[in-house]
């Protein structure tokens, strides 16, 4: 961080961390972002991603399938299907449409 970068790319920074370490990392990423540095994060720990992100971009086999706020990611049909499978995504969509 010494040269004050405009963008910081982190590739799977939470991999192998326990929950306490992940929370410490989240605080550090928030501080870096708060200093005005854009943080581009590639990560599979969705709790971590949802906790610290302003925007989420989801790729499936290199194809963009979703881009938007973290909360909307959880309801995006394309994301559900890609990561949970067609059957689970269909059940969740049907459940969401019930009154």
C-alpha distances in whole Angstrom, upper triangle without the diagonal:
4,6,5,7,10,10,9,12,13,16,18,16,19,21,23,22,24,25,23,20,20,20,17,15,16,16,12,12,14,12,9,12,13,11,12,9,12,12,15,16,19,20,24,24,25,25,21,21,24,22,19,20,21,23,24,25,27,28,31,32,30,31,30,32,30,28,28,27,26,30,32,30,32,36,35,38,36,33,36,38,35,34,37,40,43,45,43,41,45,46,43,44,47,46,44,47,50,51
4,5,8,12,13,12,15,16,20,22,19,22,24,26,25,28,28,26,23,23,23,20,18,20,19,15,15,17,15,12,15,16,13,14,12,15,15,18,20,22,24,28,28,29,29,25,25,28,26,23,23,24,26,27,28,31,32,35,35,33,35,33,36,34,31,31,30,30,33,35,34,36,39,39,42,40,37,40,42,39,38,41,44,46,49,46,45,49,49,46,47,51,50,48,51,53,54
4,6,9,11,11,14,17,20,22,20,24,26,28,27,30,30,29,26,25,26,23,21,22,21,17,17,18,16,13,15,16,13,13,11,14,15,17,20,22,25,28,29,30,30,26,26,28,27,23,24,24,25,27,27,30,31,34,34,32,33,32,34,33,30,30,30,30,33,35,34,36,39,38,41,39,37,40,42,39,38,41,44,46,49,47,45,48,50,47,47,51,50,48,51,53,54
4,7,9,10,13,15,19,22,19,22,25,27,26,29,28,27,24,24,24,21,19,19,18,15,14,15,13,10,12,13,9,9,8,11,12,15,18,21,23,27,27,28,28,24,23,25,24,20,21,21,22,24,25,28,29,32,33,30,32,30,32,30,27,27,27,27,30,32,31,34,36,35,39,37,34,37,39,37,36,39,42,44,47,44,43,46,47,44,44,48,47,45,48,50,51
4,5,7,10,13,16,19,18,21,23,26,25,28,28,27,24,23,23,21,18,19,18,15,14,15,14,10,11,13,10,9,7,9,10,12,15,18,20,24,25,26,26,23,21,24,23,19,19,19,20,21,22,25,26,29,30,27,28,27,29,27,24,25,24,25,28,30,28,31,34,33,36,34,31,35,36,34,33,36,39,41,44,42,40,43,44,42,42,46,45,43,45,48,49
4,7,10,13,17,20,19,22,24,27,26,29,28,28,25,23,24,22,19,19,19,16,14,15,14,11,10,12,10,8,5,6,9,11,14,17,20,24,24,25,25,22,20,22,22,18,17,17,17,19,19,23,24,27,28,25,26,24,27,25,22,22,22,23,26,27,26,29,32,30,33,31,29,33,35,32,32,35,37,39,42,40,38,41,43,40,40,43,43,40,43,46,47
4,7,10,13,16,15,18,21,24,23,26,26,26,23,21,21,20,17,17,17,15,12,14,14,10,9,12,11,9,6,5,6,7,10,13,16,20,21,21,22,19,17,20,19,16,15,15,15,16,16,19,20,24,25,22,23,21,24,22,19,20,20,20,24,25,23,26,29,27,30,28,26,29,31,29,28,32,34,36,39,37,35,38,39,37,37,40,40,38,40,43,44
4,6,10,13,12,15,17,20,20,23,23,22,20,18,19,17,14,14,15,12,10,12,12,9,9,13,12,11,7,6,5,6,8,11,14,18,18,19,20,17,15,18,18,14,14,15,15,16,16,19,20,23,24,21,23,21,24,22,20,20,20,20,23,24,23,25,28,27,30,28,25,28,30,27,27,30,32,35,37,35,34,37,38,36,36,40,39,37,40,43,44
4,7,10,10,13,15,18,18,21,22,22,19,17,19,18,14,14,16,14,11,14,15,12,12,15,15,14,10,9,6,5,6,8,11,15,16,17,19,15,14,17,17,14,13,15,15,14,14,16,17,20,20,18,20,19,21,20,18,19,19,19,22,23,21,24,27,25,28,25,23,26,27,24,24,27,29,32,35,33,31,35,36,33,34,38,37,36,38,41,43
4,6,6,9,11,14,14,18,18,19,16,14,16,15,11,12,14,12,10,13,14,12,12,16,16,16,12,11,7,6,5,6,8,12,13,15,16,13,12,15,15,13,13,15,15,14,14,16,16,19,20,18,20,19,21,20,19,19,19,18,21,23,20,22,25,24,27,25,22,24,26,23,22,25,28,30,33,31,30,33,34,32,33,36,36,34,37,40,42
4,6,9,9,13,14,17,18,19,16,14,17,17,13,14,17,15,13,16,18,16,16,20,20,19,16,14,11,8,6,5,6,10,12,14,16,13,12,16,17,15,14,17,16,15,14,15,15,17,17,16,18,18,20,19,19,20,20,18,22,23,20,22,25,24,26,23,20,23,24,21,19,23,25,28,31,29,28,31,33,30,32,35,35,33,36,39,41
4,6,5,9,10,14,15,16,13,11,14,15,11,12,16,15,13,16,18,17,17,20,21,21,18,16,13,11,7,6,5,7,8,11,13,11,10,14,15,14,14,17,17,15,15,15,15,17,17,17,19,19,20,19,19,20,20,18,21,22,19,20,23,23,25,23,19,21,23,20,18,21,23,27,29,26,26,30,30,28,30,33,33,32,35,37,39
4,6,9,9,12,13,14,11,9,12,12,8,10,13,11,10,14,15,14,15,18,19,20,17,15,12,11,8,8,7,10,10,12,13,10,11,14,14,13,14,17,18,16,17,17,18,20,21,20,23,22,23,22,21,22,21,18,22,23,21,22,25,25,27,25,22,24,26,23,21,23,26,30,31,29,28,32,33,30,32,35,35,33,37,39,41
4,6,5,8,9,11,8,6,9,10,7,9,12,12,11,14,16,16,17,19,21,22,19,18,14,14,10,10,7,8,7,10,11,8,10,13,13,12,14,18,18,17,18,18,19,21,22,22,24,23,23,22,22,22,21,18,20,22,20,20,24,24,26,25,21,22,25,22,19,22,25,28,30,27,27,31,31,28,30,34,32,31,35,37,39
4,6,9,11,13,10,9,13,13,11,13,16,16,15,18,20,19,20,23,24,25,22,21,17,16,12,11,8,8,8,12,12,11,12,15,16,16,17,21,20,18,19,18,19,20,21,21,23,23,24,23,23,24,23,20,22,24,21,21,25,25,26,25,21,22,24,21,18,21,24,27,29,26,26,30,30,28,31,34,33,32,36,37,40
4,7,10,12,9,9,13,14,12,14,17,17,17,20,22,21,23,25,27,28,25,24,20,19,16,14,12,11,10,14,14,13,15,18,18,18,20,24,24,22,23,22,22,23,24,24,27,27,27,26,26,27,26,23,25,27,24,24,27,28,29,28,24,25,26,24,21,22,25,29,30,28,28,32,32,30,33,35,34,34,37,39,41
4,7,8,6,6,9,10,9,12,14,14,15,17,19,19,21,23,24,26,23,23,19,19,16,15,12,12,10,13,13,11,14,17,16,16,18,22,23,21,23,22,24,25,26,26,28,28,28,27,27,27,25,22,24,26,23,23,27,28,29,29,25,25,27,25,22,24,27,31,31,29,29,33,32,30,33,36,34,33,37,39,40
4,6,5,6,9,10,11,12,14,15,16,18,20,21,22,24,26,28,26,25,22,22,18,18,15,14,11,14,12,12,15,17,15,17,19,23,24,23,25,24,26,27,28,29,31,30,29,28,28,28,26,22,24,26,24,23,27,28,30,29,26,26,28,26,23,24,27,31,31,28,29,33,32,30,32,35,33,33,36,37,39
4,5,5,6,9,10,10,12,14,15,16,18,20,21,22,25,26,25,24,21,21,18,18,15,14,11,13,10,9,13,14,13,14,17,21,22,21,23,23,25,26,28,29,30,29,29,27,27,26,23,20,21,24,22,21,25,26,28,28,24,24,27,26,22,23,27,30,31,27,28,31,30,28,30,33,31,30,34,35,36
4,5,5,6,9,10,11,13,14,15,17,19,20,21,23,25,24,24,21,22,19,20,17,17,14,15,13,11,15,16,14,15,18,22,24,23,26,26,28,29,31,32,33,32,31,29,29,28,25,22,23,26,25,24,28,29,32,31,28,28,31,29,26,27,31,34,34,31,31,35,34,31,34,36,34,33,37,38,39
4,5,5,6,9,10,11,12,14,15,17,18,20,21,23,22,22,19,19,17,17,15,16,13,15,13,11,14,16,14,14,18,21,23,22,24,25,26,28,30,30,31,30,30,29,28,27,25,22,24,26,25,24,28,29,32,31,27,28,30,29,25,27,31,34,35,32,32,35,35,32,35,37,35,35,38,39,41
4,5,5,6,9,10,10,12,14,15,16,18,20,22,20,19,16,17,14,14,12,12,9,12,10,7,11,13,11,11,14,18,19,18,21,21,23,25,27,27,28,27,27,25,24,23,21,18,20,23,21,21,24,25,28,27,24,24,27,25,22,24,27,31,32,28,28,32,32,29,31,34,32,31,35,36,38
4,5,5,6,9,10,11,12,14,15,16,19,20,19,19,16,18,15,17,14,15,12,13,10,8,11,12,9,10,14,17,19,19,22,22,25,27,29,29,30,28,28,26,24,23,21,18,19,22,21,21,25,26,29,29,25,25,29,27,24,26,29,32,33,30,29,33,32,29,31,34,32,31,35,36,37
4,5,5,6,9,10,11,13,14,15,17,19,18,19,16,18,16,18,16,17,14,16,14,11,14,15,12,12,15,18,21,21,23,24,27,29,31,30,32,30,30,28,26,25,23,20,22,25,24,24,28,29,32,31,28,29,32,30,27,29,32,35,36,33,33,36,36,33,35,38,36,34,38,39,40
4,5,5,6,9,10,11,12,14,16,17,16,16,13,14,12,14,13,15,12,14,13,9,11,14,11,10,13,16,18,18,20,22,24,26,28,27,28,27,27,25,24,23,21,18,21,24,22,23,26,27,30,29,25,27,30,28,25,27,30,34,35,32,31,35,35,32,34,37,35,34,37,39,40
4,5,5,6,9,10,10,12,14,16,15,14,12,13,11,14,12,14,11,12,10,7,9,10,8,6,10,13,15,16,18,20,22,25,27,26,27,25,25,23,21,20,18,15,17,20,19,20,23,24,27,27,23,25,28,26,23,26,29,32,33,30,29,33,33,29,31,34,32,31,34,36,37
4,5,5,6,9,10,10,13,15,14,15,13,15,14,17,16,18,15,16,14,11,12,13,10,8,12,14,17,18,21,23,26,28,30,29,30,28,28,26,24,22,20,17,20,23,22,23,26,27,30,30,27,28,31,30,27,29,33,35,37,33,32,36,36,32,34,37,35,33,37,38,39
4,5,5,6,9,10,11,13,12,13,11,14,13,16,15,18,16,17,16,12,14,15,13,10,13,15,18,19,21,23,25,28,30,29,30,28,29,26,24,23,21,19,22,25,23,25,28,29,32,31,28,29,32,30,28,30,34,37,38,35,34,38,38,35,36,39,38,36,39,41,42
4,5,5,6,8,10,11,10,10,8,10,10,13,13,16,14,15,14,11,11,13,11,8,10,12,14,15,18,20,22,25,27,25,27,24,25,23,21,20,18,16,19,22,20,22,25,26,29,28,25,27,29,27,25,28,31,34,36,33,32,35,35,32,33,37,35,33,37,39,40
4,5,5,6,9,10,10,10,9,12,12,15,15,18,16,16,15,11,12,12,10,7,9,11,14,15,18,21,23,27,29,27,28,25,26,23,20,19,16,15,18,21,20,22,25,25,29,28,25,27,30,28,27,29,32,35,36,33,32,35,35,32,33,36,35,32,36,37,38
4,5,5,6,9,9,11,11,14,15,18,18,21,19,20,18,15,15,16,13,10,13,14,17,19,21,24,27,30,32,30,31,28,29,26,24,22,20,19,22,24,24,25,29,29,32,32,29,31,34,32,30,33,36,38,40,37,36,39,39,36,37,40,38,36,39,41,42
4,5,5,7,6,8,8,11,13,16,17,20,19,20,19,15,15,17,15,11,13,14,16,18,20,23,25,28,30,28,29,27,28,25,23,22,20,19,22,25,24,26,29,29,32,31,28,31,33,31,30,32,35,38,40,37,36,39,39,36,37,41,39,37,40,42,43
4,5,5,5,6,6,10,12,15,16,20,19,19,18,15,14,15,13,10,10,10,13,15,17,20,23,26,28,26,27,24,25,23,20,18,17,16,19,22,21,23,26,26,29,29,26,28,31,29,28,31,34,36,38,35,33,37,37,34,34,38,37,34,37,39,40
4,5,7,9,10,14,15,19,20,23,21,21,20,17,16,17,15,11,12,12,15,18,20,24,26,30,32,30,30,27,28,25,22,20,18,18,21,23,23,25,28,28,32,31,29,31,34,32,31,33,36,38,40,37,36,39,39,36,36,40,38,36,38,41,41
4,6,9,11,14,16,20,21,25,24,24,23,20,19,20,18,14,15,15,18,20,22,26,28,31,33,31,31,29,30,27,24,23,21,21,24,26,26,28,31,31,35,34,31,34,36,35,33,36,39,41,43,40,39,42,42,39,39,43,42,39,42,44,44
4,6,9,13,15,19,21,24,24,23,23,20,19,20,18,15,14,13,16,18,20,24,26,29,31,29,29,26,28,25,22,20,19,20,23,25,25,27,30,29,33,32,29,32,35,33,32,35,38,40,42,39,37,40,41,38,38,42,41,38,40,43,43
4,6,10,12,16,18,22,22,22,22,18,17,19,18,14,13,13,15,17,18,21,23,27,28,26,26,24,26,24,20,20,19,19,23,24,24,26,29,28,31,30,28,31,33,31,30,33,36,38,40,38,36,39,40,37,37,41,40,37,40,43,44
4,7,10,13,16,19,19,19,20,17,15,16,16,12,11,11,12,13,15,18,20,23,25,22,23,20,22,20,17,16,16,17,20,21,20,23,26,25,28,26,24,27,30,27,27,30,32,34,37,35,32,36,37,34,34,38,37,34,37,40,41
4,6,10,12,16,16,16,17,14,12,14,14,10,9,10,11,12,13,16,18,21,23,20,21,19,21,19,16,16,15,15,19,20,19,21,24,23,26,25,22,25,27,25,24,27,30,32,34,32,30,34,35,32,32,36,35,33,36,38,40
4,7,10,13,14,15,16,13,11,14,14,11,9,11,10,10,10,13,14,17,19,16,18,16,18,16,14,14,15,14,18,19,17,20,22,21,24,22,19,22,24,22,21,24,27,29,32,30,28,31,33,30,30,34,34,31,34,37,39
4,6,10,11,11,13,10,8,11,12,10,9,11,10,9,10,11,13,16,17,16,17,16,17,15,14,15,14,13,17,18,15,18,21,20,22,20,18,20,22,20,18,22,24,27,29,27,25,29,30,27,28,32,32,30,33,35,37
4,7,9,11,13,11,9,12,14,12,11,14,12,10,10,10,11,13,14,13,15,14,15,15,14,15,16,14,18,18,15,17,20,19,21,19,16,18,20,17,16,19,22,24,27,25,24,27,28,26,27,31,30,29,32,35,37
4,6,7,10,8,7,10,12,11,11,14,13,11,11,10,12,14,15,15,16,16,16,15,15,16,16,13,16,17,14,16,19,18,20,18,15,17,19,16,14,17,20,23,25,23,22,26,26,24,25,29,28,27,30,33,35
4,6,9,8,8,11,13,13,13,16,15,12,12,11,12,13,14,15,17,16,16,15,16,17,17,14,16,17,13,14,17,17,18,17,13,14,16,14,11,14,17,20,22,19,19,23,23,21,23,26,26,25,28,30,33
4,6,5,6,9,10,11,12,16,15,13,14,13,15,16,18,19,20,19,18,17,17,18,16,13,15,17,14,14,17,18,19,19,15,16,18,16,13,15,18,22,23,20,20,24,24,21,23,26,25,24,28,30,32
4,5,5,6,8,10,10,13,13,10,12,11,14,15,18,18,19,17,16,15,15,15,13,10,11,13,10,10,14,14,16,16,12,13,16,14,11,13,17,20,21,18,17,21,21,18,20,23,22,21,25,26,28
4,5,5,6,9,10,13,14,12,15,15,17,19,22,22,22,21,19,17,17,16,14,10,11,14,12,11,15,16,19,19,15,15,19,18,15,16,20,22,23,20,19,23,22,19,21,24,23,22,25,27,28
4,6,5,6,8,12,13,12,14,15,17,19,22,22,22,21,20,18,17,16,14,11,13,16,14,14,17,18,21,21,17,18,21,19,17,19,22,25,26,23,22,26,26,23,25,28,26,25,28,30,32
4,5,6,6,9,9,8,11,11,14,17,19,19,19,17,17,14,13,13,11,8,11,13,11,12,15,16,19,18,14,16,19,17,15,17,21,23,25,22,21,24,25,22,23,26,25,23,27,29,30
4,6,6,8,9,8,11,12,16,18,21,21,21,18,17,14,13,12,9,5,7,10,9,9,13,14,17,17,14,15,18,18,16,17,21,23,24,21,19,23,23,20,21,24,23,21,24,26,27
4,6,9,11,11,15,16,19,21,24,24,24,21,21,18,16,14,11,8,10,13,12,13,16,18,21,21,18,19,22,21,19,21,24,26,27,24,23,26,26,23,24,27,25,23,27,28,29
4,7,9,10,13,15,19,21,24,23,23,21,21,18,16,14,11,9,12,14,14,15,18,19,22,22,19,21,24,22,20,23,26,28,30,27,25,28,29,25,26,30,28,26,29,31,32
4,5,7,10,13,16,19,22,20,20,17,17,14,12,10,8,7,10,12,11,13,16,16,20,19,17,19,22,20,19,21,24,26,28,25,23,27,27,24,25,28,27,25,27,30,31
4,7,10,13,17,20,23,21,21,18,17,14,11,9,6,7,10,11,12,14,16,16,20,20,17,20,23,22,21,23,26,28,30,27,24,27,28,25,25,28,27,25,27,30,30
4,7,10,13,17,20,18,17,14,14,10,7,5,5,6,9,10,9,13,14,14,17,16,14,17,20,19,18,21,23,25,27,25,22,25,26,23,23,26,26,23,26,28,29
4,6,10,13,16,15,14,11,11,8,6,5,6,6,9,9,7,11,13,11,15,14,11,14,17,15,15,18,20,21,24,22,19,22,24,21,21,24,24,22,24,27,29
4,7,10,13,11,10,7,8,6,4,7,9,9,12,11,9,12,14,12,14,12,10,14,15,13,14,17,19,20,23,21,19,22,24,21,21,25,25,23,25,28,30
4,7,10,9,8,6,6,5,6,9,11,10,13,12,8,11,13,10,12,9,7,11,12,10,10,14,15,17,20,18,16,19,21,19,19,23,23,21,24,27,29
4,6,5,5,5,6,7,9,12,15,14,17,15,12,14,15,13,13,10,9,12,12,9,11,14,15,17,20,19,17,20,22,21,21,24,25,24,26,29,32
4,5,5,7,7,9,12,15,18,17,19,17,13,15,16,13,13,9,8,11,10,7,9,12,12,14,17,17,15,18,21,20,20,23,24,23,25,29,31
4,6,9,10,13,15,19,21,20,22,21,17,19,20,17,16,13,12,15,13,10,11,15,14,16,20,20,18,21,24,23,23,26,28,27,29,32,35
4,7,9,12,14,17,20,20,22,20,17,20,21,17,17,14,13,16,15,12,14,17,17,19,23,22,20,23,26,25,25,28,29,28,30,33,36
4,6,9,11,15,18,18,21,18,16,18,18,15,15,11,12,15,14,11,14,17,17,17,21,21,19,21,24,23,22,26,27,26,28,31,34
4,6,8,11,15,15,18,15,13,16,16,13,13,10,10,14,14,11,14,17,17,18,21,21,18,21,23,22,21,24,26,24,26,29,31
4,7,10,13,14,15,13,10,13,13,9,9,6,7,10,10,9,11,14,14,15,18,17,14,17,20,18,17,21,22,20,22,25,28
4,7,10,10,12,9,7,11,11,7,9,7,7,11,12,11,12,15,16,16,19,18,15,17,20,17,17,20,21,19,21,24,26
4,7,9,11,9,8,12,12,10,12,11,10,14,15,14,15,18,19,20,23,21,18,21,23,20,19,23,23,21,23,26,28
4,7,8,7,7,11,11,10,13,13,12,14,17,16,17,19,21,21,24,22,19,21,23,20,19,22,23,20,21,25,26
4,6,6,7,10,11,11,14,15,13,15,18,18,18,19,22,23,25,22,19,22,23,20,19,23,22,19,21,24,25
4,5,5,7,10,10,14,14,12,14,17,16,15,17,20,21,23,20,18,21,21,18,18,22,21,18,21,23,25
4,5,6,8,9,13,14,12,13,17,17,16,17,20,21,22,19,16,19,19,16,16,19,18,15,18,20,21
4,5,5,6,10,11,10,11,14,15,15,16,18,18,20,17,15,17,18,14,14,17,16,13,16,19,20
4,5,5,9,9,7,9,12,12,11,13,15,16,18,16,13,16,17,14,14,17,17,15,17,20,22
4,6,9,10,8,7,11,12,11,11,14,15,16,13,11,14,14,11,11,15,14,12,15,17,19
4,6,9,8,7,10,12,12,12,14,14,15,12,9,12,12,9,8,12,12,9,12,15,17
4,6,5,6,9,10,11,12,13,13,15,13,9,12,13,11,10,13,14,12,14,17,19
4,5,5,6,8,10,10,10,9,11,10,7,8,11,9,8,11,13,11,13,16,19
4,6,5,6,9,10,10,9,12,12,9,11,14,12,11,15,16,15,17,20,23
4,5,5,6,8,9,10,13,11,9,12,14,12,12,16,16,15,18,21,23
4,6,5,5,7,8,10,8,5,9,10,9,9,13,13,13,15,18,21
4,6,5,5,5,8,7,5,8,11,10,10,13,15,15,17,19,23
4,6,6,8,11,10,9,12,14,13,14,17,18,18,20,23,26
4,6,9,11,10,9,13,14,13,14,17,18,18,20,23,26
4,7,8,6,6,10,11,10,12,15,15,16,18,20,24
4,6,6,6,9,10,11,12,14,16,17,19,21,24
4,6,5,6,9,10,10,12,14,15,17,19,22
4,5,5,6,9,10,11,12,14,16,17,21
4,5,5,6,9,10,11,12,14,16,19
4,5,5,6,9,10,11,13,15,18
4,5,5,6,9,10,11,13,17
4,5,5,6,9,10,11,15
4,5,5,6,9,10,14
4,5,5,6,9,12
4,5,5,7,10
4,5,5,9
4,6,8
4,6
4
